[in-house]
Amino acid sequence: MPRRRIGFWYRFAAVLCKPPLVVLLKRDWRGMENIPAEGGFITAVNHNSHVDPFAYAHYQYNTKRVPRFLAKSGLFKKGFVGAVMRGTGQIPVYRESTDALSAFRAAIDAVESGECVAFYPEGTLTRDPNGWPMTGKTGAARVALQTKCPVIPVAQWGANALLPAYAKKPSFFPRKTHHVLAGPPVDLTRFYDKDMSPELLKEATEVIMAAITRQLEELRGEKAPEKPYDPREVRIEQRRRSAAAQEKAREKEGQGQ
């Protein structure tokens, strides 16, 4: 399959974004040899800063295999940003609507046409207190198993030093380093040609997230927690504690009457 042409809009976005990225971030980029030279594939990337999509896109732009990101549909609607998103061929995600599956259909079509689709499987900035990858959503696994394409695990670290997750103000000095490590394709063959049940998709997603985490361990030179941060479990525990506290408060009020 032919690789996707970079095109005017991607080159235009690069002209705008690369100069400030080069000024703000030094680069420690590794593993480009694992990015396929031809054919469709997925990259699965961790997410720890609002800056890292731009920094990671810079990394992959330099491999000559430009990615198509899945992004919130609102970014495509109006103005200059919407024109760039549409022009560069990014894929809108319509959450909680009848169009919610269209992003996955578009991702499958893109991969089958020989393109790269970049997934952030966590679905949002990590909430792990130490910046490790959280549990992932199953979209990347679903597309990978449908297309049987290579899945390249990519870890990045350092953009979060420039702008930490959920922070509002960047820290420009001293100049930060953006570390990226792309690993070899994740082996998902044991999941092929099986019913894509929620359990199977969850297991395949765990394999993908574990591969990303191993790359990040190598970048950071330390071990990740044995159990990934699960925002759903944390929310459930927070609700449980809140309900227990409210119940305790009611009991005290009753005793005081």
C-alpha positions in Angstrom: 0.0 0.0 0.0 1.3 3.5 -0.7 2.0 5.8 2.2 -0.1 8.8 2.7 1.2 12.1 1.2 2.0 14.7 3.8 0.0 17.3 1.9 -0.3 21.1 2.1 -2.2 21.3 5.4 0.2 19.1 7.3 3.2 21.0 5.9 1.5 24.3 6.9 0.8 23.0 10.4 4.5 21.9 10.7 5.7 25.4 9.6 3.6 26.9 12.4 4.3 24.3 15.2 7.9 23.2 14.7 9.7 26.4 15.4 8.3 26.9 19.0 8.6 23.2 19.7 12.3 23.3 18.7 12.9 26.3 20.9 11.0 25.0 23.9 12.0 21.3 23.8 15.2 19.4 23.3 14.8 16.0 21.7 15.7 12.5 22.7 13.9 10.5 20.1 14.4 6.8 19.8 12.8 3.8 18.0 12.0 5.4 14.7 13.2 2.2 13.1 10.0 0.6 14.5 7.7 2.9 12.6 6.6 0.9 9.5 7.8 2.4 6.2 4.8 1.2 4.3 1.2 0.0 5.0 -1.4 0.9 7.5 -0.7 0.7 11.2 -1.6 2.1 14.6 0.5 3.9 17.2 -0.7 3.7 20.8 0.7 6.6 22.8 0.6 7.7 26.5 -0.7 11.1 27.3 0.6 13.3 30.2 0.5 16.9 28.9 -1.6 19.1 26.7 1.6 19.8 24.8 2.5 16.2 24.0 0.2 15.7 21.0 2.1 18.5 19.2 5.5 17.2 20.4 4.6 13.6 19.4 3.2 14.7 16.0 6.6 16.4 15.5 8.4 13.1 16.2 6.2 11.2 13.8 6.3 13.9 11.1 10.0 13.4 11.0 9.5 9.7 10.2 7.6 10.7 7.1 4.6 8.7 8.3 2.2 11.4 9.4 -0.5 10.3 11.9 -4.2 10.9 11.9 -5.3 11.6 15.4 -8.8 10.9 16.9 -9.9 14.2 18.4 -13.0 15.8 19.9 -15.6 16.7 17.2 -15.9 20.3 18.6 -12.4 21.1 17.3 -13.5 20.6 13.7 -16.4 23.0 13.6 -15.2 26.5 13.2 -12.3 28.8 12.5 -8.7 28.3 11.8 -8.3 25.3 14.1 -11.2 23.5 12.4 -9.8 24.2 9.0 -6.4 22.7 10.0 -8.1 19.7 11.7 -10.1 19.0 8.5 -7.3 19.8 6.2 -4.8 17.4 7.9 -7.3 14.6 7.9 -7.8 14.2 11.6 -10.7 12.0 12.7 -13.6 13.6 14.7 -14.9 11.7 17.7 -18.6 12.3 18.5 -19.0 11.3 22.1 -22.4 10.0 23.4 -24.2 10.4 20.1 -25.4 8.2 17.2 -22.2 9.1 15.4 -20.0 7.7 18.1 -18.9 4.7 16.0 -18.1 6.8 13.0 -14.6 7.5 14.3 -13.8 3.8 14.5 -15.1 3.2 11.0 -13.0 6.1 9.8 -9.9 4.7 11.6 -10.4 1.3 10.1 -10.8 2.8 6.6 -7.6 4.8 7.2 -5.6 1.8 8.3 -6.9 -0.3 5.5 -5.9 2.5 3.0 -2.3 2.3 4.3 -2.3 5.2 6.7 -1.2 5.6 10.3 -3.8 6.3 13.0 -2.6 7.5 16.4 -4.5 6.5 19.5 -4.3 7.8 23.0 -5.8 4.7 24.6 -6.2 6.3 28.0 -8.8 8.7 26.4 -7.6 11.7 28.4 -4.6 13.0 30.3 -3.3 10.5 32.8 -4.6 11.0 36.4 -1.9 8.7 37.8 -0.2 10.9 40.5 3.3 10.0 39.1 2.4 10.3 35.4 2.2 6.6 34.5 -0.3 5.3 31.9 -3.7 4.5 33.3 -6.0 1.7 32.2 -6.9 2.1 28.5 -10.1 2.2 26.5 -10.7 -0.5 23.9 -10.9 1.6 20.7 -7.3 0.9 19.6 -7.6 -2.8 20.3 -10.9 -2.9 18.3 -9.4 -1.3 15.2 -6.2 -3.5 15.5 -8.1 -6.7 15.7 -10.5 -5.7 12.9 -7.6 -4.8 10.6 -4.8 -7.1 11.9 -2.5 -4.1 11.5 0.8 -3.5 13.4 0.3 -1.7 16.7 3.4 0.3 17.7 3.6 1.2 21.4 5.0 4.7 21.9 6.0 6.2 25.2 6.8 9.9 25.7 8.0 11.9 28.7 9.2 15.4 29.1 6.4 17.6 27.6 4.8 17.2 31.1 7.8 19.0 32.5 7.0 21.9 30.2 3.3 21.8 31.0 2.2 19.3 33.7 -1.1 17.5 33.3 -4.0 19.7 34.4 -1.6 22.7 35.0 -2.5 26.1 33.6 0.9 27.7 33.5 4.0 26.3 31.6 7.5 26.1 33.0 9.8 27.3 30.3 13.2 27.3 32.1 15.4 25.4 32.2 14.7 24.1 28.7 13.0 20.6 28.9 13.7 17.5 26.9 11.0 15.5 25.0 11.9 11.8 25.3 10.1 9.4 22.9 10.6 5.7 22.5 8.7 3.6 19.9 8.8 -0.1 20.5 8.4 -3.1 18.2 4.8 -4.1 17.3 2.7 -5.6 20.0 1.9 -9.2 19.4 -1.9 -9.5 19.3 -2.1 -12.6 17.1 -3.6 -14.7 19.9 -6.7 -12.5 19.8 -7.2 -12.7 16.0 -10.3 -14.3 14.5 -12.2 -14.5 17.8 -15.5 -13.0 18.9 -14.6 -9.4 19.9 -16.3 -9.7 23.3 -15.8 -7.0 26.0 -13.6 -9.4 27.8 -11.4 -10.1 24.8 -11.1 -6.4 24.0 -10.2 -5.6 27.6 -7.5 -8.2 27.6 -6.0 -7.0 24.3 -6.1 -3.4 25.6 -4.2 -4.5 28.7 -1.5 -6.0 26.5 -1.2 -2.8 24.5 -1.1 -0.6 27.7 1.6 -2.9 29.2 3.7 -2.5 26.1 3.5 1.3 26.3 4.3 1.2 30.0 7.4 -0.9 29.4 8.7 1.7 26.9 8.0 4.4 29.5 9.9 2.4 32.2 12.9 2.4 29.9 12.7 6.1 29.2 12.3 7.0 32.9 14.7 4.3 34.2 12.3 3.2 36.9 9.5 0.7 37.4 5.8 1.5 37.0 3.3 0.5 39.7 2.3 -3.1 39.4 -1.4 -2.2 39.1 -2.2 0.7 36.6 -4.3 3.6 37.9 -8.0 2.9 37.1 -10.0 6.1 37.2 -13.3 4.1 37.3 -12.2 2.3 40.4 -11.1 5.6 42.0 -14.5 7.2 41.2 -16.3 4.2 42.8 -14.2 4.4 45.9 -14.6 8.2 46.2 -18.4 7.7 46.0 -18.3 5.0 48.6 -16.3 7.2 51.0 -18.6 10.1 50.3 -21.7 8.0 51.0 -20.1 6.6 54.2 -19.2 10.2 55.4 -22.8 11.4 54.7 -24.2 8.4 56.6 -21.9 9.1 59.5 -22.9 12.7 59.6 -26.6 11.8 59.6 -26.0 9.4 62.5 -24.3 12.2 64.5 -27.2 14.5 63.8 -29.7 11.8 65.0 -27.7 11.3 68.2 -27.7 15.0 68.9 -31.5 15.3 68.8 
